[in-house]
Amino acid sequence: MRRSFTIAVLAMLVLHVNNATATPVPGIEYHTSGSGCYVTEYSSSLLTSAVNYAQIVQTNCASFKTYQVRPMSSSSWFYVAECATCKSGYYENGYAVSTTDGMKNGRAVVVGPDWKTYTYSACGDIAFQASCSARTTCSVQQITMDTTTIPYCNAEKTVVFGNTAWRSCSDCQGGSAGKQGQSVWAASGGPCSNSYYTVSINTCKTPCSDSNCGSKTTDWTCGEYANGTASDAACWRKKYYCTSDGFTCNSANENKCVSGYYMSGSTCATCPAGSDGNAAQSTDAATSINDCYVTSGRDITGAYSYVDGTSPYMCNYGE
C-alpha cells in the first residue's frame, strides 16, 4: 500500500504528461526510515514561498500547485511550485524523466522550454513545469538513460517530441542485426505547430535459440516424402534452425530414408548389397550412399573412424 501511495504522490509533483514512459523523479520518495523526503500537496496560495518561485513564469499559467517537501533527515521543510494548467493558447512543451527509472538518488532530466529542475541534496533532483509556451515548431530531443527497460538492449534513450515521449534502444545485443526499428508519426497539436514529425523508435529482436526455434522441429513422419508422394522408404519432417544473423528462425522440409535406403537426388534408393543398411539410424536426414555403411564405432581393440585416404583402404580389426 505504501508503494502505491508513493507513486501517486510523485506523479502529481513531477509529471503532467499523459505518457506511459513517464517515471517519478528520483530521490522524492515516501520512507518510514532512512533518508528521503515526504511530499504533500499544499494550497497554491503558498506560491511565493516556493524555493523555485523565481523559476516559475506566471504570465502564461492559468493555475499553480505548491508542494511541501520534508526531508526525512531534517525537521525543516520547503515548498516547490509548478504551473498546473496553461492559459488559453498556451501549452506545456517538454518532458521530465528520471534516467534511473525513479530509483532513489538517481538523476532527473528535463527537455523543452517549460520544464526545470530544483536540486536538493537530501531529495535529489525535483522536476517541475515552470511555464507554458505558445504553439511553436517542435523538434525531436533525446535523453540518454542510465538504466534500460527494453529487452536485449544495452543502451537506451528517451525520445521526446513536444510533450510526448517514447523509449528507444540505441545499442541492441547483436548490434544492427538485433535492432528492430519502427517509425512513429507524432501528431501535431499541444505545443507543436508541425503538421507531423516522424520519430524513429528502436526495439530489439529476441536472440534465436534452440528453445525458441530449433525445438519447434517436428517428429519424422514416415511413408511419404515432404511433397506428399507416398513411399515406404521415405520419411520427412519440418526442421527449424537459426540463421547466421543470430536472430532469424527459418524452417525447411527435410527428407530421409529408412534403413536399407539412402537419398539419391530427391528420392530414396536401395543400399548396395552387402552394406550395413545404416541410413535410418541417423537422427538427421540420410543424404548419401555413405549412410548405408557404418563408418565409425568401437570394437575390442578400441574406437575407429573410417578415413577416405589414398588407395588401398585398410581396415584392421582384432578379435
Secondary structure, 3 states (H helix, E strand, C coil): CHHHHHHHHHHHHHCCCCCCCCCCCCCCCCCCCCCCEEEEEECHHHHHHCCCHHHCCHHHEEEEEEEEEEECCCCCCEEEEEEEEECCCEECCCEEEECCCCCCCCCEEEECCCEEEEEECCCEEEEEECCCEECECCCCEEEECCCCCCCCEEEEEEEEECCEEEEEEEEECCHHHHEEEEEEEEEEECCEEEEEEEEEEEEECCCCCCCCCHHHCCCCEEEECCCCCEEEEEEEEEEEEECCCCCCEEEEEEEEECCCEEEECCEEEECCCCCCCCHHHCCCCCCCHHHHCCCEEEECCEEEECCCCCCCCCCCCCC
